[in-house]
Structure formats: C-alpha cells, structure tokens
Amino acid sequence: MFRRITLSVILGGLILTAASCAPAKTEEAAPEPEAAKPAEPEGPFYEITKDEITSHADWTSKNVTYKGVKLGDKSTKFDEKVGKFAATEPLGGTHYRAVGEGTKFAIYTQKMTGELEKIEIFSAGADQVVDPKLKKLLTSGDLEYMRKEFGMEDSTDFNPDTTAEEWSYNAKGFKLAKYDINGRKMNGIVFTKVKPAAK
C-alpha cells in the first residue's frame, strides 16, 4: 500500500514538474474582423415599361425595375405599385407567386421575408415591354434569335415549381421560360438573382 502511495506521489510530482517546464501560453491576438464589403452601388435603374434595357451594356436583373419594383424590395403591398393581382399562390414551399393583370406578369416573393426574388413577364404582357429585343424574344420564344442576340445560354432546365422549360443567362440574371399548359403555349422573360456565369 505504501508503494502505491509513493508511486502516485512520484508520478504526480513528475507531471507537475513537466507542466511547469512547458512554455507559457501567449495570448493570440484576436483575428481582425474582415472589412465589411461595400454596398453595391445603386442604379442606374432601367424600367421594363419605359427603357430599352438591352441598349445599356451594364444591364442585369439587379438594375431592372418593373412598374417601380425591383429584386430585393420587401413589401406586402406590391399591388400598390404593379396593380391588382388575379391570384396569389404558394409555390415550392418557400415562395409566393402573385399573378397580375390576368396573366401578364408574376412576382415571386420569399414567404418568410417578403423579399421580391423574381419578376416574370408573360407573352400576354409583351405590350408593356419597351425593349424591342426582349419584346421579340417574349412574343416569339425563338431560341435561334435568343442566341443571336444574347449568346449561348448557361443552362437549360425544367422548373418543376412553375412547369416551365428555362434557358438561363446567369451573369445577367435573365431567363427565357416556355410553358405548355394544357396545350396552351406561353413564353415568359424572367429576371432573377444574378449567379456566376457557367464556365
């Protein structure tokens, strides 16, 4: 029994001696916080119903407005700017789609925040689009014309939430959507968040 106590005392002494010989911890300086990213510059904004958007080299969905609303706006009263909605419905579990003026346009908002994430003008709303390139694309849905004017798309996908086939230009935040709803064919031009272009 005495040997076990002696062994424990010797071992404890060795551990304490070794611990006291270890270099003292120096406090590391806290990492400097990263500089906040400067806010993206506002504007100039191009109104779909008033401007020839594609004549401006810097156009993207970030600086396009439709009847005064733009992506990122937060509101529950978009109808005050864009007009009465024919229908509002949940879409995909996280968004609402509000369709206005019959089937001329739709806006898509995030359920939790009310943030506007997508603006879509349907072929029935082509009379509201001033830009001749966008108007022709919207009314014709001509993929050859689209590629001639805008280049090759980054991707083509089927959107199960809207049932549309979509041709995307990620760097512009722009899509052509084609619908076939019970045999009724319809096109849409969609302005959505900008993504890095595919490589």
Secondary structure, DSSP 8 states (H G I E B T S, - for coil): -HHHHHHHHHHHHHHHHHHHHS-----------------------EETTTS-GGGSTT--GGGEEETTEETT-B-S-THHHH--EEEEEEETTTEEEEEETTTTEEEEEETTT-BEEEEEEEGGGGGG---HHHHHHHHH--HHHHHHHH-S-SEEEEETTTTEEEEEETTTTEEEEEEEETTEEEEEEEEE-------
